[in-house]
Amino acid sequence: MVNHELDGQVAIVTGGARGIGAAIVRALTGAGATAVIAGGRDTDGKALAGELGDRAAYERHDVGCEQSWDTLLERTTEQFGPPTILVNNAGIYRPGADVTDTTPENFDEHYRVNQRGTFLGMRTAAAAMKDSGGGVIVNISSIASHRPYPNQIAYSTTKWAVRGMTKCAAVELGAHNIRVNSVHPGFIDTTMLDAITDEWNAQVIAATPLGRRGLAEEVAATVLFLVSPAGGFITGAEFVVDGGLAS
Ligand code: NAD
């Protein structure tokens, strides 16, 4: 029997108020964990926490800010205990310009949330996990880290970085009983994809062997597997959830 039980585990899910993050929060709490929904979407975050009762709490959080991570760690530990699971899910996707037209501001914005945010999250949570005997980190990258797409150099760069940082952290943290893996969604049906044109959406679906966008729940199921005892011997690995698009 495959063991997905998370009783007694304490999770932080960044960007957990909606989309893929909310599906991850539901999957982890459904398996027995308590979860902190961390992000800047107060209405959605509080509503999800309310729905999940004493299994979850919402905390306002900015992944790009070091101080915000210190506060989040403190609040998580006070409410539920030290974190044993971190899912670095928060991300932004603001494509549309080629390499010559991408502004340095657009580049920096993506860096701050997707790359620096993931680094700060691992840095903060892994320190706490080292002290408490171990843990699991999952970083949400993208298939944009496996193949190039036009007009999104800023986004893609950060997702390649997430892929690399995951492997660096995995080799350093294994000795501390901390596993670190990355998940690479393809085109998943969330509001993030409102940024793409209808024409591109149709092309992507036509190029996807399974012929559709994925569901947030299908990404969450992979995260649940990775953080659970079923994934206990997996670290430094990449899990593509894309309906075959990148193959
Ligand atoms: P989404 O826009 O619904 O979720 C992103 C979340 O990140 C939001 O809750 C947002 O408030 C939060 N966020 C943004 N900046 C933040 C900050 N500074 N601090 C804290 N939280 C912040 O989109 P989604 O599709 O659910 O995306 C989740 C993750 O999956 C992202 O990392 C995204 O890059 C990745 N991804 C999504 C797709 C897709 O097709 N939807 C594909 C590949 C990868």
Residues whose N, C-alpha, C, O or C-beta is under 5 A from the ligand:
A	BS01	NAD	G15 G16 A17 R18 G19 I20 G21 A38 G39 G40 R41 H61 D62 V63 G64 N89 A90 G91 I92 V113 I140 S141 S142 I143 P185 G186 F187 I188 T190 T191 M192
